[in-house]
C-alpha cells in the first residue's frame, strides 16, 4: 500500500467511507511501481464536485510524483466513486508504462540468456 496519500476535497463531504475507498483503490497501485522507488512516491488526490444549472459533475484528479516523472490523471462523472474507479484504471496503465520504461534491464538480460542457453542445449541434444 502507498503510505502517504494527500487527500483534499472541495464541495464534497469527506467521510470515513470515502477516505477508505480512496486508500483501498489508489493505495493498491504500489505493485505497479518499481520496488526501489516506492518510498519516494508522493500521491495527491483531489476530489471536487461542480454544480451547474442542469447537472452535477464529480471530478477526481490524482497526481503521482515519481522520480524522473510526474503522472497526472483526472476524470469527471456523475458519481465520485465511479470517477475514482476510472482514475484507478488509467493510473494502472500509466504506471505499467512507467515501470517498463524505468525497470532494470538486468532481469531481462538474465532471463533471455537463461532461455537462450536452454534452447541451444536442446538443439544440440536433438
Helices and strands as residue ranges (DSSP letters): E 5-10, H 16-27, G 28-32, G 35-40, E 42-51, E 56-66, E 69-77, H 80-102, H 105-125
